[in-house]
Amino acid sequence: MGLLNVEQLKPGMILEKNLLAFNGRFLLPKGAVLTEGHIRTMKVWGVVEADIEGESDAGTADTLVPEIPAEILRQAENSLKALFALPPMRSPMKEIYALALERAAADLKEGRNGAAGEQADKGFPQGKKKGTAGKIKGSLTPSDLVSRELRLASLPDVYYQIMEVINSARSSASHIAEAVSRDTSLLARLLKLVNSAFYGFPSKIETVSRAVAVIGTKELSTLALGITAVQYFSDIPPEFVDMKNFWRHSVACGVYARLLASEKVGVSEERLFVAGLLHDLGKLVLYRQIPFSAREAMELSAERRIPICEAERELLGFDHAQVGALLLREWKIPAPLETAVRFHHGSAGFPSALEPSLLNVADTLAIAMGMGKSGSSVVPEIEPAAWEATGLSAGVFQPVVRQGDRQIDDITAAFLGNGGR
């Protein structure tokens, strides 16, 4: 038998195992002969792969590359050299590379900037001599930076009201509706998100109470919490960072994390989305507090072809994940969110590695697909331990990217007014 992703399924194929939706709902029995209707139903329920009799595992890399014309393929491969030192040879990175190659080829054909172009570094402060960051290594800690940050501004009252809803066992739909309705900006963004392709509800949801009824109090509160935290960083000067591209990458990471989480029973999809949305908040603290040192870390990442977190550790003695997690702790955000952010660049040795590992995979995928700007000059490798912790197969990437594309554009438009790549 073999696992095939849903895009590879054809009528007449036979299921080797019972087919379940991500939430455990029974869809089809072992031995069922697939029809076009079955395959459509699988896509509606978010099924991304199935065990098929007489088939061998077919990764994305094996199915996409042969379809790309040779000349465009060569150009696309050259364009990806800035992100991938060499085409990866093992799962899951080879499947991610194949998808990035397909995206780059499509971008070349349509005359768009692709993954490599999206990661080009623009808009950071110039003029400082190299070596300034090294002078502060050991003299500043994540706590110092977060303390400075917290003195700049405070979160709105609605944030703490939402926290009460999340932490209270007695919370009801009316509590979250009352809290959200006091902030018109939050209310508008939340309803845009609920009515976007993120959920794909057939009819428009016009009130928070209705949104709670179809999503859930805790889930909607978590989304509201993420949106409120994002608004905290609305005033970073544009010469420090292109915030549109920063949030586009963050949205993409959140969307991919949510779709990956849908494959795991018992994992909150909304929490994984918010974790993706907030995973790089530590970078914003660095940009605001020590912008030239942050710039030097980016230069080192490009020069040495290493992930940005490694460059930060070398120059500063810590990385943005530590800073972001500490900020979330000071904000008293729920511990699972803090943990996912803290360990999204590596959760080795951490006892609850699933959610950080899902976030790690989603971040890598977003960088490889050229979704916004992460500040990293290379696509970071997914460590074997992190990949194993997810319990996923590489066949998940193609449908996640396909499904994610529309959601990312729609959600970015809801947040920023334009979701175009």
C-alpha positions as CSV (number, residue, x, y, z in Angstrom):
1,M,0.0,0.0,0.0
2,G,1.0,3.6,-0.2
3,L,0.0,7.1,1.0
4,L,-1.2,9.3,-1.9
5,N,-2.2,12.9,-1.4
6,V,-5.7,13.9,-2.4
7,E,-4.6,15.5,-5.6
8,Q,-3.2,12.2,-6.8
9,L,-6.3,10.2,-6.2
10,K,-8.3,8.8,-9.2
11,P,-11.7,7.1,-9.5
12,G,-11.3,3.3,-9.3
13,M,-8.5,3.3,-6.7
14,I,-9.2,1.1,-3.6
15,L,-8.8,2.2,0.0
16,E,-6.4,0.1,2.0
17,K,-7.6,1.4,5.3
18,N,-10.8,3.1,6.7
19,L,-10.8,6.8,5.8
20,L,-11.3,9.3,8.6
21,A,-11.6,13.1,8.6
22,F,-9.1,15.1,10.7
23,N,-11.7,15.2,13.6
24,G,-12.1,11.4,13.6
25,R,-15.4,11.4,11.6
26,F,-15.7,8.2,9.6
27,L,-15.9,8.8,5.8
28,L,-15.3,5.6,3.9
29,P,-14.5,2.0,4.8
30,K,-11.5,-0.1,3.9
31,G,-12.0,-1.6,0.4
32,A,-14.2,1.2,-0.9
33,V,-13.7,1.9,-4.6
34,L,-13.2,5.7,-5.0
35,T,-15.5,7.7,-7.2
36,E,-15.3,11.4,-8.3
37,G,-17.9,12.1,-5.6
38,H,-15.8,10.4,-2.9
39,I,-12.7,12.5,-3.9
40,R,-14.8,15.7,-3.8
41,T,-16.1,14.8,-0.3
42,M,-12.5,14.1,0.9
43,K,-11.5,17.6,-0.2
44,V,-14.5,19.2,1.5
45,W,-13.6,17.5,4.8
46,G,-10.0,18.5,4.5
47,V,-8.6,15.0,3.9
48,V,-5.1,15.4,2.4
49,E,-4.0,11.8,1.9
50,A,-5.3,8.2,1.8
51,D,-3.8,4.7,2.0
52,I,-4.4,3.1,-1.5
53,E,-4.1,-0.6,-2.4
54,G,-1.2,-1.4,-4.7
55,E,0.4,2.0,-4.7
56,S,3.7,3.1,-3.4
57,D,4.3,6.4,-1.6
58,A,4.5,9.2,-4.1
59,G,5.9,12.3,-2.8
60,T,5.3,15.8,-4.2
61,A,8.8,15.9,-5.6
62,D,8.1,12.9,-7.8
63,T,4.9,14.3,-9.3
64,L,5.6,17.9,-9.9
65,V,9.1,18.4,-11.4
66,P,8.5,16.3,-14.6
67,E,5.6,18.6,-15.5
68,I,7.8,21.7,-15.7
69,P,9.3,22.5,-19.1
70,A,13.1,22.0,-19.1
71,E,14.1,25.7,-19.8
72,I,11.7,27.1,-17.2
73,L,12.8,24.4,-14.8
74,R,16.5,25.5,-15.2
75,Q,15.6,29.2,-14.6
76,A,13.5,28.3,-11.6
77,E,16.3,26.1,-10.1
78,N,18.7,29.1,-10.6
79,S,16.3,31.4,-8.8
80,L,16.1,29.1,-5.8
81,K,19.8,28.9,-5.3
82,A,19.5,31.9,-3.0
83,L,17.2,30.0,-0.7
84,F,18.4,26.4,-1.1
85,A,22.2,25.8,-1.2
86,L,21.5,22.5,-2.9
87,P,18.3,20.7,-3.9
88,P,17.4,18.6,-0.7
89,M,17.6,14.9,-1.1
90,R,15.5,13.6,1.8
91,S,12.0,14.1,3.1
92,P,10.4,16.4,4.0
93,M,12.7,19.0,2.5
94,K,12.8,17.5,-1.0
95,E,9.0,17.8,-1.2
96,I,9.1,21.4,0.0
97,Y,11.8,22.1,-2.5
98,A,9.7,20.6,-5.3
99,L,6.8,22.9,-4.4
100,A,9.0,25.9,-4.2
101,L,10.4,24.9,-7.7
102,E,6.9,24.7,-9.1
103,R,6.0,28.1,-7.6
104,A,9.2,29.7,-8.9
105,A,8.5,28.2,-12.4
106,A,4.9,29.5,-12.4
107,D,6.1,33.0,-11.3
108,L,8.7,33.0,-14.0
109,K,6.1,32.1,-16.6
110,E,3.7,34.8,-15.4
111,G,6.4,37.4,-14.9
112,R,6.1,37.7,-11.1
113,N,8.7,37.8,-8.4
114,G,9.0,34.4,-6.9
115,A,10.2,32.9,-3.6
116,A,13.7,34.1,-4.1
117,G,12.5,37.6,-5.1
118,E,10.2,37.9,-2.1
119,Q,13.0,37.3,0.3
120,A,15.1,40.2,-1.0
121,D,16.1,42.4,1.9
122,K,14.9,46.0,1.7
123,G,14.0,48.8,3.9
124,F,16.2,48.4,6.9
125,P,18.4,51.1,8.4
126,Q,21.6,51.6,6.6
127,G,24.9,53.2,7.4
128,K,26.2,51.5,10.5
129,K,29.5,49.8,10.3
130,K,29.7,46.1,10.7
131,G,30.6,44.9,14.1
132,T,28.2,47.0,16.2
133,A,26.1,44.0,17.2
134,G,29.1,42.1,18.5
135,K,29.7,44.9,21.0
136,I,26.4,44.3,22.7
137,K,26.7,40.5,23.0
138,G,26.4,39.7,26.7
139,S,25.5,43.2,27.7
140,L,21.8,42.8,26.7
141,T,19.4,40.0,27.5
142,P,16.0,39.2,26.2
143,S,14.6,40.5,29.6
144,D,16.3,43.9,29.0
145,L,14.7,44.2,25.6
146,V,11.3,43.1,26.7
147,S,11.4,45.5,29.7
148,R,12.2,48.4,27.4
149,E,9.4,47.3,25.0
150,L,6.8,47.2,27.7
151,R,7.7,50.7,28.7
152,L,6.8,52.0,25.3
153,A,3.1,51.1,25.2
154,S,0.5,49.0,27.0
155,L,-2.0,46.6,25.6
156,P,-5.6,47.8,25.3
157,D,-8.1,46.9,28.1
158,V,-9.9,44.6,25.6
159,Y,-6.9,42.3,25.6
160,Y,-7.2,41.6,29.3
161,Q,-11.0,41.1,29.0
162,I,-10.4,38.5,26.4
163,M,-7.8,36.8,28.6
164,E,-10.5,36.6,31.3
165,V,-12.8,34.8,28.9
166,I,-10.0,32.3,27.9
167,N,-9.1,31.6,31.5
168,S,-12.6,31.4,33.0
169,A,-14.5,28.1,32.9
170,R,-17.7,30.0,33.2
171,S,-17.2,32.1,30.0
172,S,-20.1,32.3,27.6
173,A,-20.8,33.7,24.2
174,S,-22.1,36.9,25.7
175,H,-18.8,37.5,27.6
176,I,-16.7,37.4,24.5
177,A,-19.3,39.3,22.4
178,E,-19.3,42.1,25.1
179,A,-15.5,42.3,25.2
180,V,-15.0,42.3,21.4
181,S,-17.8,44.7,20.7
182,R,-16.1,47.5,22.8
183,D,-13.3,47.7,20.3
184,T,-14.7,48.6,16.8
185,S,-11.3,47.9,15.0
186,L,-11.0,44.5,16.6
187,L,-14.7,43.7,15.9
188,A,-14.2,44.6,12.2
189,R,-11.1,42.5,11.8
190,L,-12.4,39.5,13.6
191,L,-15.6,39.4,11.5
192,K,-13.5,39.8,8.3
193,L,-11.4,36.8,9.4
194,V,-14.5,34.7,10.2
195,N,-16.0,35.5,6.9
196,S,-12.8,34.9,4.9
197,A,-11.7,31.7,3.2
198,F,-10.1,30.8,6.5
199,Y,-13.4,29.2,7.4
200,G,-15.4,29.2,4.1
201,F,-18.8,29.5,5.7
202,P,-21.6,29.4,3.1
203,S,-23.4,32.5,4.5
204,K,-22.1,35.7,6.0
205,I,-21.6,35.9,9.7
206,E,-22.5,39.4,10.9
207,T,-22.3,39.2,14.7
208,V,-19.9,38.0,17.3
209,S,-22.6,35.9,18.9
210,R,-23.2,34.1,15.7
211,A,-19.4,33.6,15.2
212,V,-19.2,32.1,18.7
213,A,-22.1,29.7,17.9
214,V,-20.3,28.2,14.9
215,I,-16.7,28.4,16.1
216,G,-16.8,28.3,19.9
217,T,-16.1,30.7,22.7
218,K,-12.5,29.7,23.4
219,E,-11.6,29.4,19.7
220,L,-12.9,32.9,18.9
221,S,-11.3,34.3,22.0
222,T,-7.9,32.9,20.9
223,L,-8.3,34.5,17.5
224,A,-9.3,37.9,19.0
225,L,-6.3,37.7,21.3
226,G,-4.0,37.2,18.3
227,I,-5.5,40.1,16.4
228,T,-5.2,42.4,19.5
229,A,-1.5,41.5,20.0
230,V,-0.8,42.2,16.3
231,Q,-2.2,45.8,16.7
232,Y,0.4,46.5,19.5
233,F,3.1,46.7,16.8
234,S,1.2,48.9,14.4
235,D,3.5,51.9,14.8
236,I,6.9,50.5,13.8
237,P,8.5,53.0,11.3
238,P,8.5,51.7,7.7
239,E,12.3,52.4,7.4
240,F,12.8,49.6,9.9
241,V,10.7,46.8,8.4
242,D,8.1,46.4,5.6
243,M,5.2,45.5,7.9
244,K,2.9,44.4,5.0
245,N,5.4,41.7,4.0
246,F,6.2,40.9,7.6
247,W,2.6,40.2,8.4
248,R,2.0,38.3,5.2
249,H,4.7,35.9,6.2
250,S,3.2,35.6,9.7
251,V,-0.3,35.0,8.3
252,A,1.1,32.3,5.9
253,C,2.9,30.6,8.8
254,G,-0.4,30.7,10.8
255,V,-2.5,29.3,7.9
256,Y,0.0,26.5,7.1
257,A,0.2,25.7,10.9
258,R,-3.6,25.5,11.1
259,L,-3.9,23.3,8.1
260,L,-1.2,21.0,9.4
261,A,-2.8,20.9,12.8
262,S,-6.1,19.8,11.2
263,E,-4.4,16.5,10.6
264,K,-3.9,15.9,14.3
265,V,-6.7,15.0,16.6
266,G,-6.9,17.2,19.7
267,V,-4.8,20.1,18.5
268,S,-6.5,23.5,18.4
269,E,-6.4,24.8,14.9
270,E,-7.1,28.4,16.1
271,R,-4.3,28.2,18.6
272,L,-1.8,27.1,15.9
273,F,-3.0,29.9,13.6
274,V,-2.4,32.5,16.3
275,A,1.0,30.9,17.2
276,G,2.0,31.4,13.6
277,L,0.7,34.9,13.6
278,L,2.8,35.7,16.6
279,H,5.8,33.5,16.1
280,D,8.1,36.4,14.9
281,L,7.1,39.1,17.4
282,G,10.5,38.9,18.9
283,K,11.9,40.2,15.6
284,L,9.7,43.3,15.9
285,V,11.2,43.9,19.4
286,L,14.7,43.6,17.9
287,Y,13.8,45.9,15.0
288,R,12.4,48.5,17.5
289,Q,15.1,48.2,20.2
290,I,18.3,47.3,18.4
291,P,17.6,47.8,14.7
292,F,21.2,48.0,13.5
293,S,22.1,44.8,15.4
294,A,19.1,43.1,13.8
295,R,20.3,44.3,10.5
296,E,23.7,42.8,11.1
297,A,22.2,39.5,12.0
298,M,20.4,39.5,8.6
299,E,23.7,40.3,6.8
300,L,25.4,37.5,8.6
301,S,22.6,35.1,7.7
302,A,23.0,36.1,4.0
303,E,26.8,35.9,4.1
304,R,27.1,32.6,5.9
305,R,23.9,31.0,4.4
306,I,22.6,30.2,7.9
307,P,19.1,30.7,9.3
308,I,18.5,34.1,10.9
309,C,18.0,32.5,14.4
310,E,21.6,31.1,14.2
311,A,23.0,34.5,13.2
312,E,21.2,36.2,16.1
313,R,22.5,33.7,18.6
314,E,26.1,34.2,17.3
315,L,25.9,38.0,17.4
316,L,23.6,38.6,20.4
317,G,23.7,35.5,22.5
318,F,20.0,34.8,22.0
319,D,17.4,34.7,19.2
320,H,14.1,36.3,18.4
321,A,12.1,33.2,19.5
322,Q,13.4,33.7,23.1
323,V,12.5,37.4,23.0
324,G,9.0,36.8,21.6
325,A,8.2,34.1,24.1
326,L,9.3,36.3,27.0
327,L,7.1,39.1,25.7
328,L,4.1,36.7,25.5
329,R,4.9,35.6,29.0
330,E,4.8,39.1,30.3
331,W,1.5,39.6,28.5
332,K,0.3,36.5,30.4
333,I,-0.7,34.9,27.2
334,P,-1.7,31.2,27.5
335,A,1.3,28.9,28.0
336,P,0.8,26.7,24.9
337,L,1.1,29.8,22.7
338,E,4.3,30.9,24.5
339,T,5.8,27.5,24.2
340,A,5.1,27.1,20.5
341,V,6.7,30.5,19.8
342,R,9.7,29.8,22.1
343,F,10.6,26.5,20.5
344,H,9.5,27.1,16.9
345,H,13.1,26.9,15.7
346,G,13.8,23.7,17.6
347,S,12.1,21.7,20.3
348,A,14.7,19.1,20.9
349,G,14.3,17.7,24.5
350,F,11.1,19.6,25.1
351,P,8.5,17.1,26.4
352,S,5.5,18.5,24.4
353,A,7.1,19.0,21.0
354,L,4.0,18.6,18.7
355,E,2.8,22.1,18.4
356,P,6.3,23.8,18.3
357,S,7.2,21.2,15.6
358,L,4.1,21.9,13.5
359,L,4.9,25.6,13.8
360,N,8.5,24.9,12.8
361,V,7.4,23.0,9.6
362,A,4.9,25.8,8.8
363,D,7.5,28.5,9.1
364,T,9.9,26.6,6.8
365,L,7.1,26.1,4.3
366,A,6.2,29.7,4.3
367,I,9.8,30.8,3.7
368,A,10.2,28.3,0.9
369,M,7.0,29.4,-0.8
370,G,8.1,33.0,-0.7
371,M,5.2,34.2,1.4
372,G,6.2,37.7,2.6
373,K,9.5,38.3,4.3
374,S,10.8,36.5,7.3
375,G,14.2,38.1,7.5
376,S,15.9,34.8,6.8
377,S,18.1,34.5,3.7
378,V,17.8,30.7,3.5
379,V,15.2,28.1,4.0
380,P,15.9,26.5,7.4
381,E,16.1,22.7,7.5
382,I,13.4,20.8,9.3
383,E,15.3,18.7,11.8
384,P,14.4,14.9,11.8
385,A,13.3,15.0,15.4
386,A,10.9,17.9,14.7
387,W,9.5,16.2,11.6
388,E,9.1,12.9,13.5
389,A,7.2,14.7,16.3
390,T,4.6,15.9,13.8
391,G,3.6,12.4,12.8
392,L,2.9,13.7,9.3
393,S,3.9,12.3,5.9
394,A,5.4,14.6,3.2
395,G,2.3,14.0,1.0
396,V,0.6,16.7,3.2
397,F,2.5,19.6,1.7
398,Q,0.9,19.9,-1.7
399,P,-2.7,20.1,-0.6
400,V,-1.7,22.4,2.3
401,V,-0.1,24.8,-0.1
402,R,-3.0,24.6,-2.5
403,Q,-5.6,25.2,0.2
404,G,-3.4,27.8,1.9
405,D,-2.9,30.1,-1.1
406,R,-6.5,31.4,-1.2
407,Q,-6.7,31.7,2.6
408,I,-3.4,33.6,2.9
409,D,-4.5,36.2,0.3
410,D,-7.9,36.5,1.8
411,I,-6.7,36.9,5.4
412,T,-3.9,39.3,4.5
413,A,-6.5,41.4,2.7
414,A,-8.7,41.4,5.8
415,F,-5.8,42.5,8.0
416,L,-3.9,44.8,5.6
417,G,-6.2,45.7,2.8
418,N,-4.4,43.8,0.0
419,G,-3.3,40.2,-0.1
420,G,-1.5,40.2,-3.5
421,R,1.8,38.4,-3.7
